Amino acid sequence: MSIRTTLRTGVLVTVAVMTTTLGVASAEATPGWQATLLPLPAGHPGTSGFVFGTDGKGGYAGELAIDDRSQVVTWRDGKPSVRGVPSGYENAHVLDQNGAGTVLLQAYGAEASMTGIFLLDDQGFHEVPAPAGYTKAHGLALNERGDVLGTASAEKTAEQVTVVWPVRGVGPVVIPTDGETWPTDLDIDGTVLFGSTRGPYTWRNGTVEKLAVPAGYTFALPRSIRNGTVVGSADAAGVNGSTGFRWTSAAAPERLADSSAGFRVNGSGLIAGALTSEPSVSYGHPAVWQGPGSVAKLPLPDGFAVGRAYAIGDDGAIAGIAANGPLDEGGAPVVWHRTEIGHG
């Protein structure tokens, strides 16, 4: 995927957060899982941001507010590296990361119209150009194969289309979409997951398969797909708050126990999401599901009141943030690890 929070004014807000010793696990006891704060870059002890990617091998990727800019930061072997922003741009927002460690990001310039998709690897930043005849490309997801999912606007009509940039192939694939449809994620085999006011669906090589809206609900929002398993949420008319669901078959959505949303799913089917929320709160406490009825509440590091899980790796590690204020302003980078095999 790519699940992310819209950043206020397009730039990370530096917020004051209560920090314990970075890199030391929380003392809060939650059977099966443990929270660990990722270390911050040297010289930036109070910075905050987001972690949106993991390679499933102990590596993570996110963005932190450094020198009044949103800059890419990666973690490898527990050590942070400030990777900066692509040349000529001012801010960079991480979207996804795959098992090869490649990071997908969106870069923004001084003017709102200046934006571009980039991939970041050990050799640096590499631009993903818009297809011929299109402009304003925006990235969404990066799959394990290296394919990129995004959108672009036609130069003449400003019509927005979905685009897949295959890692193998002659060029980008343009998928016509309308204003009531939007892409959300990209599976390892190239299947594109779409949300729509008419109901969610998948697309692969021109073949469309509709996903059933759960019975009793009026709208379903798909968020992530992996090996054919889809997770997301659904809303019912007149009901405050959403409920998380899993689709292992298009016709049979399964409710995630005590949930408000399923955000991400890994290769083994482990789901990261949020528990049922309080009134007027979008999403509840971060949690993990091994199956629809098997839920574990994820602990927060000491001194933090709220958190959000944004990424989950094939090693079972979950990455996100912890904070004491609005989550769309960022927080302290945190990783959750399983401590009891078979729990959650």
C-alpha positions as CSV (number, residue, x, y, z in Angstrom):
1,M,0.0,0.0,0.0
2,S,0.2,2.6,0.9
3,I,-1.7,4.1,3.7
4,R,-0.7,7.5,4.8
5,T,-2.0,10.6,6.6
6,T,-2.5,13.9,4.9
7,L,0.1,16.2,6.3
8,R,-1.1,19.6,7.4
9,T,0.0,22.3,4.9
10,G,2.0,19.6,3.1
11,V,4.9,19.8,5.6
12,L,5.5,17.8,8.8
13,V,4.7,19.7,12.0
14,T,7.3,19.3,14.7
15,V,5.5,18.5,17.9
16,A,6.7,18.0,21.4
17,V,6.6,14.4,22.4
18,M,7.4,12.6,25.6
19,T,10.3,10.3,25.0
20,T,11.8,7.5,27.0
21,T,15.3,6.3,26.2
22,L,15.2,5.7,22.5
23,G,15.7,2.1,21.4
24,V,14.6,0.8,24.8
25,A,11.4,-1.3,24.9
26,S,8.3,-0.1,26.7
27,A,7.7,-1.5,30.1
28,E,4.0,-1.7,29.5
29,A,3.1,-5.3,29.5
30,T,0.9,-6.6,26.7
31,P,1.1,-10.4,26.2
32,G,2.6,-11.3,22.8
33,W,3.8,-7.9,21.7
34,Q,6.4,-5.3,22.7
35,A,6.8,-1.7,21.5
36,T,10.3,-0.3,20.8
37,L,11.1,3.3,19.9
38,L,13.3,3.7,16.9
39,P,16.3,6.0,17.5
40,L,16.2,9.5,16.1
41,P,19.0,10.9,14.0
42,A,21.9,12.5,15.9
43,G,21.4,16.2,16.5
44,H,17.6,15.9,16.2
45,P,16.4,14.6,19.6
46,G,12.9,16.3,19.5
47,T,11.9,15.6,15.9
48,S,8.8,13.7,14.9
49,G,7.3,12.3,11.8
50,F,6.0,9.1,10.3
51,V,7.1,5.5,9.5
52,F,5.3,4.1,6.5
53,G,7.6,1.4,5.3
54,T,9.4,-1.8,6.3
55,D,11.4,-4.3,4.3
56,G,10.4,-7.2,6.6
57,K,14.1,-7.7,7.5
58,G,14.6,-5.2,10.2
59,G,14.7,-2.1,7.9
60,Y,12.3,0.8,8.1
61,A,11.5,4.0,6.2
62,G,9.8,7.2,7.0
63,E,9.9,10.9,7.1
64,L,11.0,13.2,9.9
65,A,10.9,17.0,10.3
66,I,14.5,18.0,10.0
67,D,15.8,21.5,9.3
68,D,12.2,22.8,8.6
69,R,11.8,20.2,5.9
70,S,10.2,16.7,5.7
71,Q,13.1,14.5,4.9
72,V,13.4,10.7,4.2
73,V,14.9,8.7,7.0
74,T,15.7,5.0,6.9
75,W,16.7,2.6,9.6
76,R,19.0,-0.4,9.1
77,D,20.4,-2.5,11.9
78,G,18.8,-0.2,14.4
79,K,20.6,2.9,13.1
80,P,18.9,5.9,11.4
81,S,20.2,7.5,8.2
82,V,18.9,10.8,7.0
83,R,18.5,10.3,3.2
84,G,17.2,13.8,2.6
85,V,15.1,14.8,-0.5
86,P,15.6,14.5,-4.2
87,S,17.7,17.3,-5.7
88,G,15.6,20.4,-6.6
89,Y,12.8,19.5,-4.2
90,E,12.1,20.7,-0.7
91,N,10.0,18.0,1.0
92,A,9.7,14.3,0.6
93,H,6.9,12.0,1.9
94,V,7.4,8.2,2.1
95,L,4.7,6.1,0.7
96,D,5.9,2.5,0.8
97,Q,8.9,0.1,1.0
98,N,9.4,-3.4,-0.3
99,G,11.4,-6.4,0.7
100,A,14.4,-5.3,-1.4
101,G,14.6,-2.2,0.8
102,T,13.5,0.1,-2.0
103,V,11.5,3.1,-0.8
104,L,8.7,4.8,-2.8
105,L,8.2,8.5,-2.1
106,Q,6.6,11.7,-3.3
107,A,8.7,14.8,-3.5
108,Y,7.4,18.4,-3.5
109,G,9.0,21.6,-4.6
110,A,8.5,25.2,-3.5
111,E,5.4,25.5,-5.7
112,A,2.4,23.3,-5.2
113,S,2.5,22.2,-8.9
114,M,6.1,20.9,-8.5
115,T,5.9,17.3,-7.5
116,G,7.2,13.9,-8.6
117,I,7.4,10.2,-7.8
118,F,10.8,8.8,-6.8
119,L,12.3,5.4,-5.8
120,L,15.2,5.4,-3.3
121,D,17.7,2.6,-3.0
122,D,21.4,2.3,-2.1
123,Q,22.4,4.2,-5.2
124,G,20.1,7.2,-4.4
125,F,16.9,8.7,-5.8
126,H,15.5,7.7,-9.1
127,E,12.5,9.5,-10.7
128,V,9.5,7.6,-11.9
129,P,8.3,9.8,-14.9
130,A,4.7,10.4,-15.8
131,P,3.5,8.6,-19.0
132,A,3.7,10.6,-22.2
133,G,0.8,13.0,-22.4
134,Y,0.3,13.0,-18.7
135,T,1.6,15.2,-15.8
136,K,1.2,15.5,-12.0
137,A,2.1,11.9,-11.2
138,H,1.5,10.8,-7.6
139,G,2.7,7.5,-6.2
140,L,0.6,5.2,-4.0
141,A,2.2,1.8,-3.6
142,L,5.2,-0.4,-4.3
143,N,4.9,-4.2,-4.5
144,E,7.5,-6.9,-3.8
145,R,8.3,-7.2,-7.5
146,G,9.2,-3.6,-7.8
147,D,6.1,-2.4,-9.7
148,V,4.8,1.1,-8.8
149,L,1.2,2.2,-8.5
150,G,0.1,5.8,-8.9
151,T,-2.0,8.3,-10.6
152,A,-1.5,11.0,-13.3
153,S,-3.4,13.7,-15.0
154,A,-3.9,14.1,-18.7
155,E,-2.1,17.2,-20.0
156,K,-5.0,18.4,-22.2
157,T,-8.1,17.4,-20.2
158,A,-6.7,17.2,-16.6
159,E,-8.6,13.8,-16.4
160,Q,-7.0,11.6,-13.8
161,V,-6.0,8.0,-14.6
162,T,-4.5,5.1,-12.7
163,V,-0.9,4.2,-13.7
164,V,1.2,1.0,-13.1
165,W,4.9,1.3,-13.8
166,P,6.0,-2.3,-14.2
167,V,9.6,-3.2,-13.1
168,R,9.6,-5.4,-16.1
169,G,8.0,-4.3,-19.4
170,V,8.1,-1.7,-22.1
171,G,6.5,1.1,-20.2
172,P,3.7,2.3,-17.9
173,V,0.2,0.9,-18.1
174,V,-2.6,3.5,-18.1
175,I,-5.9,2.3,-16.6
176,P,-8.8,4.7,-17.2
177,T,-10.7,5.7,-14.1
178,D,-13.4,8.1,-13.2
179,G,-13.9,10.6,-10.4
180,E,-15.8,8.1,-8.3
181,T,-12.9,5.5,-8.4
182,W,-9.5,5.6,-6.9
183,P,-6.6,3.1,-6.6
184,T,-5.4,2.1,-3.2
185,D,-2.8,-0.8,-3.4
186,L,-0.9,-3.2,-5.7
187,D,-0.5,-6.9,-5.1
188,I,2.7,-8.8,-5.9
189,D,1.2,-10.2,-9.1
190,G,0.2,-6.8,-10.4
191,T,-3.4,-6.9,-9.3
192,V,-4.6,-3.3,-8.6
193,L,-7.0,-2.7,-5.7
194,F,-9.6,0.0,-6.2
195,G,-12.0,1.8,-4.0
196,S,-15.2,3.2,-5.6
197,T,-18.5,4.8,-4.6
198,R,-20.0,1.8,-6.4
199,G,-18.1,-0.7,-4.3
200,P,-14.5,-1.9,-4.1
201,Y,-12.9,-4.1,-6.8
202,T,-9.7,-5.5,-8.1
203,W,-8.2,-5.2,-11.7
204,R,-5.7,-7.4,-13.3
205,N,-4.8,-7.4,-17.0
206,G,-8.1,-5.8,-17.8
207,T,-10.2,-8.3,-15.7
208,V,-12.4,-6.7,-13.0
209,E,-13.6,-8.6,-9.9
210,K,-16.0,-6.8,-7.5
211,L,-15.6,-7.2,-3.8
212,A,-18.8,-7.6,-1.8
213,V,-19.8,-4.8,0.6
214,P,-20.5,-6.5,3.9
215,A,-24.2,-7.2,4.7
216,G,-25.7,-4.4,6.7
217,Y,-23.1,-1.8,5.5
218,T,-23.5,0.9,2.9
219,F,-19.8,1.6,1.9
220,A,-16.6,-0.4,2.0
221,L,-13.1,1.1,1.8
222,P,-10.3,-1.3,0.7
223,R,-6.9,-0.4,1.9
224,S,-4.3,-3.1,1.4
225,I,-3.9,-6.3,-0.7
226,R,-1.3,-9.1,-0.4
227,N,-1.4,-12.5,-2.0
228,G,-5.1,-11.9,-2.9
229,T,-6.1,-11.0,0.7
230,V,-7.7,-7.6,1.1
231,V,-8.2,-5.6,4.3
232,G,-10.0,-2.4,4.9
233,S,-13.1,-1.1,6.6
234,A,-16.9,-0.5,6.1
235,D,-19.4,2.0,7.2
236,A,-23.1,1.7,7.9
237,A,-25.7,4.4,7.4
238,G,-26.5,6.3,10.6
239,V,-23.7,4.6,12.5
240,N,-20.7,6.6,13.9
241,G,-17.4,4.9,13.1
242,S,-16.2,2.2,10.8
243,T,-15.6,-1.6,11.2
244,G,-12.6,-3.5,9.9
245,F,-13.0,-6.3,7.4
246,R,-10.9,-8.9,5.6
247,W,-11.7,-10.4,2.1
248,T,-10.0,-13.7,1.4
249,S,-12.7,-14.2,-1.3
250,A,-14.5,-11.5,-3.2
251,A,-17.9,-12.6,-2.1
252,A,-17.3,-13.2,1.6
253,P,-16.0,-10.3,3.7
254,E,-15.1,-11.3,7.3
255,R,-15.4,-8.8,10.2
256,L,-12.3,-8.2,12.2
257,A,-13.2,-8.5,15.9
258,D,-13.3,-5.2,17.9
259,S,-12.0,-3.2,15.0
260,S,-12.5,0.1,13.3
261,A,-10.2,-0.7,10.3
262,G,-7.6,-3.1,8.9
263,F,-4.7,-1.0,7.5
264,R,-2.1,-3.5,6.2
265,V,-1.7,-7.2,5.6
266,N,1.6,-9.1,5.2
267,G,2.4,-12.3,3.2
268,S,1.3,-14.6,5.9
269,G,-2.0,-12.9,6.4
270,L,-1.1,-11.0,9.6
271,I,-3.2,-7.8,9.8
272,A,-2.3,-4.4,11.3
273,G,-5.1,-2.0,12.1
274,A,-7.0,-0.2,14.8
275,L,-9.5,-1.2,17.5
276,T,-13.0,0.1,17.7
277,S,-12.8,3.9,18.2
278,E,-14.3,6.2,20.7
279,P,-17.1,8.6,19.6
280,S,-15.8,11.4,17.4
281,V,-12.4,9.6,17.0
282,S,-11.5,8.3,13.5
283,Y,-9.7,5.1,14.6
284,G,-8.9,3.4,17.9
285,H,-5.8,1.9,19.5
286,P,-3.4,0.1,17.2
287,A,-3.9,-3.7,17.1
288,V,-3.0,-6.8,15.2
289,W,-5.1,-9.7,13.9
290,Q,-3.9,-13.2,13.0
291,G,-7.4,-14.1,11.8
292,P,-10.8,-12.3,12.0
293,G,-11.4,-13.3,15.6
294,S,-7.8,-13.3,16.9
295,V,-7.0,-9.8,18.0
296,A,-4.2,-8.4,20.2
297,K,-3.9,-4.8,21.4
298,L,-0.5,-3.4,20.6
299,P,1.2,-1.6,23.6
300,L,2.3,2.0,23.4
301,P,5.8,3.0,24.6
302,D,5.8,4.6,28.1
303,G,4.7,8.2,28.1
304,F,2.6,8.1,25.0
305,A,-1.2,8.3,24.8
306,V,-2.0,7.3,21.2
307,G,-0.5,5.5,18.2
308,R,-1.0,4.2,14.7
309,A,0.3,1.2,12.8
310,Y,1.2,2.0,9.2
311,A,3.3,-0.9,7.9
312,I,3.8,-4.6,8.5
313,G,6.6,-6.8,7.2
314,D,6.8,-10.4,6.3
315,D,8.9,-10.9,9.5
316,G,5.8,-9.9,11.5
317,A,7.2,-6.6,12.7
318,I,4.8,-3.6,12.6
319,A,5.9,0.0,12.2
320,G,4.1,3.2,13.0
321,I,4.2,6.1,15.4
322,A,3.3,7.0,19.0
323,A,2.2,10.5,20.1
324,N,0.4,12.7,22.6
325,G,-1.4,14.9,20.1
326,P,-3.1,14.7,16.7
327,L,-1.6,11.7,14.8
328,D,-1.8,13.7,11.5
329,E,1.0,15.9,12.9
330,G,3.3,12.9,13.3
331,G,4.9,11.3,16.3
332,A,7.8,9.2,17.6
333,P,8.8,6.3,15.3
334,V,7.9,3.0,16.9
335,V,8.1,-0.7,16.0
336,W,6.1,-3.6,17.5
337,H,7.6,-7.1,17.6
338,R,6.0,-10.3,18.6
339,T,7.3,-11.8,21.8
340,E,5.1,-14.9,22.0
341,I,4.9,-17.3,19.0
342,G,1.3,-18.0,18.1
343,H,-0.2,-15.1,20.0
344,G,-2.3,-12.5,18.2
